[in-house]
């Protein structure tokens, strides 16, 4: 871990990333890619220690409230968050200034901040996004070794359902020759339906690989799935998009299930929902 100070925290799209790097250990992580120009080891977390104070100032300068997103590049609930509580501080500021929140995580640590999520959702909209990849718990421990297992994440979805907080699931990556089965997909979809998720984001059934994350992914294949790296190289070469041979079949199942249960699934519609600010209670204006 090391600290850095930043001059700004909000992106032009109103997104924030509070850490750089991750300790979840997911074998497929795109954030390891060299294109992101991370100048430190991926597990040596860069902590943006002045993030709360910068966020406060930037929100105060906003002419009107909007949705604030976090979790796109780094999970806001990595292990260090238990100690540092930078995510909680920022969520508290978002709630205090009347902004909405769209937060993405793979960790059940988000339940620690349920009080703030409920407070935001009472005034506007708080959307909890959870990534699900595999129905098989043992397989989950191989491909996502240091993060909440699938059932723990599903429990988060169900708690949010009980609290009236809308949820969106990121479905993937679905790794070719590993979890690209109909059984896996139907199991995950059942979890989503039972949790009454508002939407599911799926960009295809496969995985993306580029310099940086490809090398790490292949190392982990050699460790957990001996011989499979050769199959990947033979099938995909150096392609960025590596779709499962079962892609079309799985996509058909996915679309039919979403349409049957009223779950939004087209990416543009899901992202539009995540960005749409809502006002539920008349509040005294802070702007």
NUKOLFI-26586 format. One record per residue (C-alpha): residue in three letters; x, y, z. Coordinates in Angstrom, 3 decimals, always signed. Layout:
BEGIN
+------+----------+----------+----------+
! nuti !       px !       py !       pz !
+------+----------+----------+----------+
!  ALA !        X !        Y !        Z !
...
+------+----------+----------+----------+
! end
This chain:
BEGIN
+------+----------+----------+----------+
! nuti !       px !       py !       pz !
+------+----------+----------+----------+
!  UNK !   +0.000 !   +0.000 !   +0.000 !
!  UNK !   +1.115 !   +3.547 !   -0.704 !
!  UNK !   -0.556 !   +6.948 !   -0.630 !
!  UNK !   -1.022 !   +9.524 !   -3.368 !
!  UNK !   -2.651 !  +12.939 !   -3.469 !
!  UNK !   -4.872 !  +13.965 !   -6.368 !
!  UNK !   -6.157 !  +17.301 !   -7.610 !
!  UNK !   -9.456 !  +15.897 !   -8.896 !
!  UNK !  -11.499 !  +12.760 !   -8.257 !
!  UNK !  -14.586 !  +13.068 !  -10.488 !
!  UNK !  -14.322 !  +11.989 !  -14.118 !
!  UNK !  -16.235 !  +13.886 !  -16.843 !
!  UNK !  -18.861 !  +11.130 !  -16.580 !
!  UNK !  -19.151 !  +11.648 !  -12.788 !
!  UNK !  -17.294 !   +8.476 !  -11.904 !
!  UNK !  -14.797 !   +8.082 !   -9.077 !
!  UNK !  -12.085 !   +5.522 !   -8.385 !
!  UNK !  -10.798 !   +5.634 !   -4.836 !
!  UNK !   -8.011 !   +3.086 !   -5.127 !
!  UNK !   -5.713 !   +1.859 !   -7.895 !
!  UNK !   -4.903 !   -1.827 !   -7.924 !
!  UNK !   -6.709 !   -4.707 !   -6.266 !
!  UNK !   -6.199 !   -7.651 !   -3.926 !
!  UNK !   -9.166 !   -9.770 !   -5.050 !
!  UNK !   -6.891 !  -11.891 !   -7.253 !
!  UNK !   -9.415 !  -12.533 !  -10.055 !
!  UNK !   -7.498 !  -14.424 !  -12.719 !
!  UNK !   -9.090 !  -12.565 !  -15.671 !
!  UNK !   -8.871 !   -8.956 !  -14.441 !
!  UNK !   -8.667 !   -6.438 !  -17.293 !
!  UNK !   -7.416 !   -3.727 !  -14.935 !
!  UNK !   -4.001 !   -5.406 !  -15.021 !
!  UNK !   -3.658 !   -4.376 !  -18.673 !
!  UNK !   -0.648 !   -2.197 !  -19.457 !
!  UNK !   -2.809 !   +0.305 !  -21.315 !
!  UNK !   -3.919 !   +1.721 !  -17.957 !
!  UNK !   -0.318 !   +2.756 !  -17.248 !
!  UNK !   -0.227 !   +1.643 !  -13.650 !
!  UNK !   +3.310 !   +2.367 !  -12.455 !
!  UNK !   +3.242 !   +0.108 !   -9.415 !
!  UNK !   +2.585 !   -3.561 !   -8.732 !
!  UNK !   -1.110 !   -4.364 !   -9.072 !
!  UNK !   -1.364 !   -5.664 !   -5.498 !
!  UNK !   +0.510 !   -2.614 !   -4.120 !
!  UNK !   -2.622 !   -0.537 !   -3.708 !
!  UNK !   -2.457 !   +3.162 !   -4.420 !
!  UNK !   -4.692 !   +4.927 !   -1.912 !
!  UNK !   -6.123 !   +8.282 !   -2.891 !
!  UNK !   -5.995 !   +9.599 !   +0.647 !
!  UNK !   -7.458 !  +13.027 !   -0.099 !
!  UNK !  -10.360 !  +11.612 !   -2.117 !
!  UNK !  -13.080 !  +12.547 !   +0.418 !
!  UNK !  -12.017 !  +16.191 !   +0.678 !
!  UNK !  -11.679 !  +16.554 !   -3.105 !
!  UNK !  -15.046 !  +14.893 !   -3.682 !
!  UNK !  -16.696 !  +17.233 !   -1.199 !
!  UNK !  -15.374 !  +20.295 !   -2.988 !
!  UNK !  -16.269 !  +19.008 !   -6.435 !
!  UNK !  -19.830 !  +18.120 !   -5.408 !
!  UNK !  -20.290 !  +21.524 !   -3.805 !
!  UNK !  -19.426 !  +23.141 !   -7.131 !
!  UNK !  -21.992 !  +21.102 !   -9.055 !
!  UNK !  -24.939 !  +23.156 !  -10.261 !
!  UNK !  -27.358 !  +20.294 !   -9.704 !
!  UNK !  -27.191 !  +16.759 !   -8.279 !
!  UNK !  -26.606 !  +13.713 !  -10.456 !
!  UNK !  -25.653 !  +10.069 !  -10.188 !
!  UNK !  -22.108 !   +9.361 !   -8.974 !
!  UNK !  -20.598 !   +6.055 !  -10.035 !
!  UNK !  -17.763 !   +4.028 !   -8.547 !
!  UNK !  -16.250 !   +0.594 !   -9.041 !
!  UNK !  -15.538 !   +0.637 !  -12.773 !
!  UNK !  -11.763 !   +0.265 !  -12.505 !
!  UNK !  -11.169 !   -0.715 !   -8.905 !
!  UNK !  -13.508 !   -2.382 !   -6.436 !
!  UNK !  -14.400 !   +0.136 !   -3.706 !
!  UNK !  -14.509 !   -2.683 !   -1.156 !
!  UNK !  -11.041 !   -4.174 !   -1.439 !
!  UNK !   -9.541 !   -5.508 !   +1.777 !
!  UNK !   -7.946 !   -2.180 !   +2.789 !
!  UNK !  -11.365 !   -0.529 !   +2.900 !
!  UNK !  -12.084 !   -2.301 !   +6.187 !
!  UNK !   -9.333 !   -0.253 !   +7.807 !
!  UNK !   -9.249 !   +2.962 !   +5.779 !
!  UNK !  -12.993 !   +3.489 !   +5.184 !
!  UNK !  -12.378 !   +5.894 !   +2.318 !
!  UNK !  -15.336 !   +4.463 !   +0.403 !
!  UNK !  -17.610 !   +4.975 !   +3.392 !
!  UNK !  -16.434 !   +8.561 !   +3.810 !
!  UNK !  -17.168 !   +9.299 !   +0.153 !
!  UNK !  -20.588 !   +7.637 !   +0.230 !
!  UNK !  -21.420 !   +9.724 !   +3.290 !
!  UNK !  -20.510 !  +12.898 !   +1.381 !
!  UNK !  -22.604 !  +11.787 !   -1.597 !
!  UNK !  -25.570 !  +11.240 !   +0.725 !
!  UNK !  -25.061 !  +14.542 !   +2.548 !
!  UNK !  -25.104 !  +16.572 !   -0.655 !
!  UNK !  -28.127 !  +14.816 !   -2.133 !
!  UNK !  -26.471 !  +12.965 !   -5.011 !
!  UNK !  -27.403 !   +9.511 !   -6.288 !
!  UNK !  -25.034 !   +6.551 !   -6.233 !
!  UNK !  -24.269 !   +3.710 !   -8.610 !
!  UNK !  -21.747 !   +1.391 !   -6.969 !
!  UNK !  -20.171 !   -1.790 !   -8.365 !
!  UNK !  -18.501 !   -4.456 !   -6.232 !
!  UNK !  -17.833 !   -8.168 !   -5.812 !
!  UNK !  -17.638 !   -7.905 !   -2.035 !
!  UNK !  -20.179 !   -8.420 !   +0.711 !
!  UNK !  -18.315 !   -5.688 !   +2.625 !
!  UNK !  -20.812 !   -3.338 !   +1.034 !
!  UNK !  -23.295 !   -4.431 !   +3.688 !
!  UNK !  -21.284 !   -2.451 !   +6.241 !
!  UNK !  -22.560 !   +0.712 !   +4.540 !
!  UNK !  -26.176 !   -0.363 !   +4.219 !
!  UNK !  -27.288 !   +2.553 !   +6.399 !
!  UNK !  -25.852 !   +5.058 !   +3.909 !
!  UNK !  -27.166 !   +3.198 !   +0.882 !
!  UNK !  -30.664 !   +3.246 !   +2.367 !
!  UNK !  -30.383 !   +6.945 !   +3.172 !
!  UNK !  -29.377 !   +7.762 !   -0.406 !
!  UNK !  -32.100 !   +5.572 !   -1.860 !
!  UNK !  -34.690 !   +7.286 !   +0.319 !
!  UNK !  -33.912 !  +10.680 !   -1.199 !
!  UNK !  -32.925 !   +9.712 !   -4.727 !
!  UNK !  -31.590 !   +6.519 !   -6.292 !
!  UNK !  -28.926 !   +4.143 !   -5.091 !
!  UNK !  -28.134 !   +1.239 !   -7.403 !
!  UNK !  -25.983 !   -1.612 !   -6.109 !
!  UNK !  -24.207 !   -3.489 !   -8.879 !
!  UNK !  -22.808 !   -6.953 !   -8.247 !
!  UNK !  -20.588 !   -9.011 !  -10.553 !
!  UNK !  -21.482 !  -12.702 !  -10.915 !
!  UNK !  -19.384 !  -15.118 !  -12.953 !
!  UNK !  -19.917 !  -18.676 !  -11.829 !
!  UNK !  -22.642 !  -20.738 !  -10.210 !
!  UNK !  -20.104 !  -23.310 !   -8.997 !
!  UNK !  -18.700 !  -22.220 !   -5.620 !
!  UNK !  -15.543 !  -24.320 !   -5.907 !
!  UNK !  -14.809 !  -22.866 !   -9.324 !
!  UNK !  -15.448 !  -19.385 !   -7.958 !
!  UNK !  -12.655 !  -19.894 !   -5.424 !
!  UNK !  -10.254 !  -20.700 !   -8.251 !
!  UNK !  -11.011 !  -17.832 !  -10.598 !
!  UNK !  -11.844 !  -15.218 !   -7.906 !
!  UNK !   -9.823 !  -16.436 !   -4.918 !
!  UNK !   -9.844 !  -13.483 !   -2.504 !
!  UNK !  -13.325 !  -12.089 !   -2.912 !
!  UNK !  -16.799 !  -12.935 !   -1.624 !
!  UNK !  -18.023 !  -16.205 !   -3.078 !
!  UNK !  -21.047 !  -16.311 !   -5.343 !
!  UNK !  -23.568 !  -17.128 !   -2.626 !
!  UNK !  -22.288 !  -14.259 !   -0.492 !
!  UNK !  -22.845 !  -11.865 !   -3.376 !
!  UNK !  -26.289 !  -13.308 !   -4.036 !
!  UNK !  -27.067 !  -12.695 !   -0.375 !
!  UNK !  -26.192 !   -9.041 !   -0.943 !
!  UNK !  -28.647 !   -8.921 !   -3.847 !
!  UNK !  -31.392 !  -10.421 !   -1.703 !
!  UNK !  -30.753 !   -8.017 !   +1.172 !
!  UNK !  -30.949 !   -5.093 !   -1.235 !
!  UNK !  -34.217 !   -6.488 !   -2.577 !
!  UNK !  -35.574 !   -6.597 !   +0.985 !
!  UNK !  -34.473 !   -2.989 !   +1.582 !
!  UNK !  -35.983 !   -1.744 !   -1.675 !
!  UNK !  -32.598 !   -0.826 !   -3.172 !
!  UNK !  -32.434 !   -1.582 !   -6.923 !
!  UNK !  -29.695 !   -3.875 !   -8.198 !
!  UNK !  -27.903 !   -4.576 !  -11.458 !
!  UNK !  -25.777 !   -7.650 !  -12.122 !
!  UNK !  -22.672 !   -7.652 !  -14.313 !
!  UNK !  -22.689 !  -11.121 !  -15.815 !
!  UNK !  -19.167 !  -12.108 !  -16.705 !
!  UNK !  -16.639 !  -12.728 !  -17.767 !
!  UNK !  -17.772 !  -16.149 !  -18.883 !
!  UNK !  -14.478 !  -17.928 !  -19.529 !
!  UNK !  -14.332 !  -20.197 !  -22.588 !
!  UNK !  -13.896 !  -23.890 !  -21.712 !
!  UNK !  -14.269 !  -23.094 !  -17.985 !
!  UNK !  -17.699 !  -21.695 !  -17.064 !
!  UNK !  -19.318 !  -21.219 !  -20.478 !
!  UNK !  -22.021 !  -23.827 !  -19.905 !
!  UNK !  -25.790 !  -23.658 !  -20.019 !
!  UNK !  -25.920 !  -24.999 !  -16.468 !
!  UNK !  -23.761 !  -22.147 !  -15.202 !
!  UNK !  -25.779 !  -19.509 !  -17.009 !
!  UNK !  -29.171 !  -20.811 !  -15.924 !
!  UNK !  -28.008 !  -21.028 !  -12.312 !
!  UNK !  -26.856 !  -17.410 !  -12.316 !
!  UNK !  -30.022 !  -16.257 !  -14.051 !
!  UNK !  -32.120 !  -18.010 !  -11.412 !
!  UNK !  -30.261 !  -16.050 !   -8.737 !
!  UNK !  -30.973 !  -12.814 !  -10.606 !
!  UNK !  -34.650 !  -13.555 !  -11.093 !
!  UNK !  -35.146 !  -14.522 !   -7.445 !
!  UNK !  -33.399 !  -11.331 !   -6.324 !
!  UNK !  -35.613 !   -9.258 !   -8.633 !
!  UNK !  -32.661 !   -7.457 !  -10.203 !
!  UNK !  -33.500 !   -4.409 !  -12.278 !
!  UNK !  -31.006 !   -5.166 !  -15.013 !
!  UNK !  -28.199 !   -7.452 !  -16.155 !
!  UNK !  -25.177 !   -6.244 !  -18.094 !
!  UNK !  -23.668 !   -8.831 !  -20.399 !
!  UNK !  -21.254 !   -7.867 !  -23.160 !
!  UNK !  -21.103 !  -11.352 !  -24.612 !
!  UNK !  -20.067 !  -14.752 !  -23.395 !
!  UNK !  -16.314 !  -14.752 !  -23.350 !
!  UNK !  -13.366 !  -12.813 !  -22.002 !
!  UNK !  -11.191 !   -9.940 !  -23.211 !
!  UNK !   -7.408 !  -10.150 !  -23.103 !
!  UNK !   -4.626 !   -7.725 !  -23.873 !
!  UNK !   -1.043 !   -7.135 !  -22.844 !
!  UNK !   -0.709 !   -7.295 !  -19.098 !
!  UNK !   -3.811 !   -9.242 !  -18.173 !
!  UNK !   -3.253 !  -11.977 !  -20.801 !
!  UNK !   +0.073 !  -13.018 !  -19.285 !
!  UNK !   -1.347 !  -13.165 !  -15.764 !
!  UNK !   -4.399 !  -15.081 !  -16.957 !
!  UNK !   -2.252 !  -17.691 !  -18.684 !
!  UNK !   -0.118 !  -18.116 !  -15.562 !
!  UNK !   -3.259 !  -18.862 !  -13.580 !
!  UNK !   -4.526 !  -21.277 !  -16.230 !
!  UNK !   -1.276 !  -23.224 !  -15.876 !
!  UNK !   -1.802 !  -23.256 !  -12.121 !
!  UNK !   -5.463 !  -24.254 !  -11.939 !
!  UNK !   -6.289 !  -25.697 !  -15.363 !
!  UNK !   -3.165 !  -27.441 !  -16.733 !
!  UNK !   -3.115 !  -27.674 !  -20.513 !
!  UNK !   -5.892 !  -25.151 !  -21.087 !
!  UNK !   -3.517 !  -22.341 !  -22.082 !
!  UNK !   -2.662 !  -24.257 !  -25.253 !
!  UNK !   -6.356 !  -24.434 !  -26.129 !
!  UNK !   -6.708 !  -20.673 !  -25.654 !
!  UNK !   -3.676 !  -19.941 !  -27.823 !
!  UNK !   -4.865 !  -22.343 !  -30.513 !
!  UNK !   -8.406 !  -20.937 !  -30.513 !
!  UNK !   -7.866 !  -17.216 !  -29.976 !
!  UNK !   -4.245 !  -16.374 !  -30.725 !
!  UNK !   -3.694 !  -12.765 !  -29.662 !
!  UNK !   -7.313 !  -11.670 !  -30.123 !
!  UNK !   -8.723 !   -9.070 !  -27.748 !
!  UNK !  -12.260 !  -10.478 !  -27.726 !
!  UNK !  -12.271 !  -14.216 !  -27.006 !
!  UNK !  -15.849 !  -15.408 !  -27.316 !
!  UNK !  -16.947 !  -18.826 !  -26.177 !
!  UNK !  -17.823 !  -21.376 !  -28.859 !
!  UNK !  -21.175 !  -21.468 !  -27.022 !
!  UNK !  -21.665 !  -17.698 !  -27.313 !
!  UNK !  -24.726 !  -17.656 !  -29.596 !
!  UNK !  -26.532 !  -20.398 !  -27.702 !
!  UNK !  -25.893 !  -18.768 !  -24.337 !
!  UNK !  -26.885 !  -15.331 !  -25.604 !
!  UNK !  -30.205 !  -16.708 !  -26.822 !
!  UNK !  -30.910 !  -18.191 !  -23.373 !
!  UNK !  -29.889 !  -14.940 !  -21.708 !
!  UNK !  -32.109 !  -12.712 !  -23.832 !
!  UNK !  -35.169 !  -14.945 !  -23.511 !
!  UNK !  -34.822 !  -15.155 !  -19.715 !
!  UNK !  -34.456 !  -11.382 !  -19.328 !
!  UNK !  -37.423 !  -10.633 !  -21.560 !
!  UNK !  -39.561 !  -13.233 !  -19.794 !
!  UNK !  -38.891 !  -11.730 !  -16.372 !
!  UNK !  -38.859 !   -8.041 !  -17.300 !
!  UNK !  -35.133 !   -7.530 !  -16.702 !
!  UNK !  -33.489 !   -4.830 !  -18.791 !
!  UNK !  -30.468 !   -6.268 !  -20.612 !
!  UNK !  -29.539 !   -4.065 !  -23.556 !
!  UNK !  -26.358 !   -2.246 !  -22.443 !
!  UNK !  -27.510 !   +1.207 !  -23.558 !
!  UNK !  -30.752 !   +0.812 !  -21.605 !
!  UNK !  -28.972 !   -0.424 !  -18.477 !
!  UNK !  -26.426 !   +2.392 !  -18.581 !
!  UNK !  -29.196 !   +4.918 !  -19.166 !
!  UNK !  -30.929 !   +3.625 !  -16.027 !
!  UNK !  -27.693 !   +3.809 !  -14.004 !
!  UNK !  -27.108 !   +7.442 !  -15.037 !
!  UNK !  -30.673 !   +8.681 !  -14.559 !
!  UNK !  -30.971 !  +10.805 !  -11.430 !
!  UNK !  -34.236 !  +10.596 !   -9.513 !
!  UNK !  -35.597 !  +12.764 !   -6.727 !
!  UNK !  -37.918 !  +11.032 !   -4.287 !
!  UNK !  -38.227 !  +13.575 !   -1.469 !
!  UNK !  -38.390 !  +17.342 !   -1.523 !
!  UNK !  -35.082 !  +18.459 !   -0.013 !
!  UNK !  -33.745 !  +21.852 !   +0.872 !
!  UNK !  -31.383 !  +22.772 !   -1.928 !
!  UNK !  -27.668 !  +22.816 !   -1.147 !
!  UNK !  -26.785 !  +24.204 !   -4.566 !
+------+----------+----------+----------+
! end
